[in-house]
Amino acid sequence: MTLDEYQQQALKTASYPNVGSNLTYPTLGLAGEVGEIANSVKKIMRDDGGELTPERRESLLAEAGDCLWYCAVAAHELKTPLSTGWQHFDSIDSWLDGGGPYGDLYRLTLDLQLALSDFIEEVVHRRHEHRIFHVIEVLGEFIHKLGGTVEAVARANLAKLADRAERGVIHGAGDNR
């Protein structure tokens, strides 16, 4: 699966006002999802003694999938295919196998927040610098730190959304609907 194929599939579940001309919605959604990741990582420190449990890992990978969805939709709103940054998931995944510049899960969570802040600044000031790709890059590093791959997270996210669509619960609240 390529990033553009993921983006096309993700857009099939986009259901918000003015899809195609509303960058604000996916930007706010991405901010919320990154906040959920930060909150979950905080709980690793507080509740799990600093150890990444299998349950927390799976939860974080699911949240990363939600972030990837918002990145795909935001790039669409910017009239930019995801392949502008990379052609295939495996190119992201193989680049990250070497480690990258960040040391641990906590640092990556903060880096993800910073990348998001830069993107929000771009949106607020109506600049088109495509900082969304930096968010995707850091998100990919975060996924790899958890032992996942970007493609696996993307496929799991599409499967979750397809299940929700089939059950008629795309709209609503909560991760487990």
N, C-alpha and C positions, 0 to 999 in steps of 0.2 A: 504494500500500500504506500502511495506517495503522500506527501503532505497535502497536495492539492486534492487528492481523492478523499482524504480525511475531511478537509474543509468542505468539500461538496456534500459529503454525507452529514456533517455536523449542521450545515445550513438547512437541511431538510427538517430539522427539529427547532429551528429558530422561530419563536413565536413571541414577538414583542412589537410595540407600536413602531410603525415606519421602518420596518426591516429594509435595509439598503440605503437608508439616509438618517441613521440614528446611532452615531458613535457613542453617545452618552450611555445608553443602556448596557452594551457589553463592557464598557469601561467600569461602570459601577459594579456590574456583576463580577468582573475580574477582581476588583478591590475586595469585595465580600469574600470570594473564594480564597484569595491570598490571606485574608484575615483569619479564615477558618484553619488554614494550614498553620499559621503562626500560633493560634490558640492550641491546636493539637500538639505542636512541638513543645510548647510551654508545659503541657500536661505530661510530656515525657520526663521533663525535669521534676515537676511537682509530684506526680502520681506514680511514675514508673521507675523512680530511682535513677534516672538517666539512661535507662536501658530501652531500646526500641523493641517493643513486643511485636509478635506477628500480627496481632489484631490492630495495633496502632499503625504498623507498616501498611497493611491493606487499606486502612482508612485514609492514610496520607496519599497513597497511590490513587485512590478514588477521587480525592480532592484535587490532586494534580490533573486528573482527567477532566474535571470540571473547569479548571484553569485553562487547559489546552482548548476546550470548547470555546470559552470566551475569547481566547487569543485568535482562534480561527474566525470567529464572527467579527471581532474587531478588525482584523486584517481585511475581511470582506467589506466592511463599512468604509475602509480606507481605499477600496477598489484595488487591493493588492493580494495576489495569490500567495499562499504560504511558501510556495517554492521560490519566492524571491530570496529567501534566506538559505534554504536547502532544498534539494530535489527529492530526497528520499529519507524516510525515518532512519534507515540504516546508516546514512552518512552522519546524522546527528549522533546515533548510538555509537558508531565506531570512533568518532572524534572524542566522545566522552570516555571511552574505555581507558584512555591514557591517564585519567584522573582529573585534570583541569586545575585551575588556580585556587580552588576553595578547599578548606580542610575538613569541615564537619557539617553535620545537619543543621546545627544552630546558626552557623555563619551563612549557610545557603538560604535559610529562611529569611534572615535579615537582608541578604542580597536580593532576594525575590521582592521583598518590600521596597527596596531602593529602586529596582528596575521598574516596578509598577509606579512608583512616585514620578519617575522620569517620564513614563508614558502618559500619566495623568497630566503632567505639566504640558506635554505636547498637545494633548486634546484641549485643555483649557485655553491655551494660547493659539489654537487652530493652526499649528505648524504641522507639516507632514514630513517628519524625519524618520518615520517608521521604527520608532523605539520599541514597538511591540515585539520586534525580533529579538531584542535583548531580553525581554521578559521570557520569551520562548526558550532562549539559550539557557538562562538561569533555571527555568523550570525543568529543562532536560537534565541539567546537572543534578538538580534536586532528586529527580526520578532515579537517576543512576546511583546516587548516594544511598537510596533506599533499596537498591538491588534490582530495580525494574528497568524496562526499556520504554522509550517513548512510544513505539508502535504498539506494544502490549497495552499500555495505558490508554492509548487512543482507541484501540479495538474494544477494550472493556467499557470505555465511556460510550461508544456508539451502541454497544449491546444494551447497556443500561437505559439509554435514551429510547431505543427501539422498544424495549419492554414497557417503559412508561407510556410511550405513544400508543402501543397496542392496548394497554389497560386504561387509556384516557386520563392519565394523571401527569401529563407534561406540566400543566399549570398546577400550582399548589406550593406547599412549603414542606421542607424536611428532606433529609437525604434518603430516608427509607420509606418512600411512598410507593 
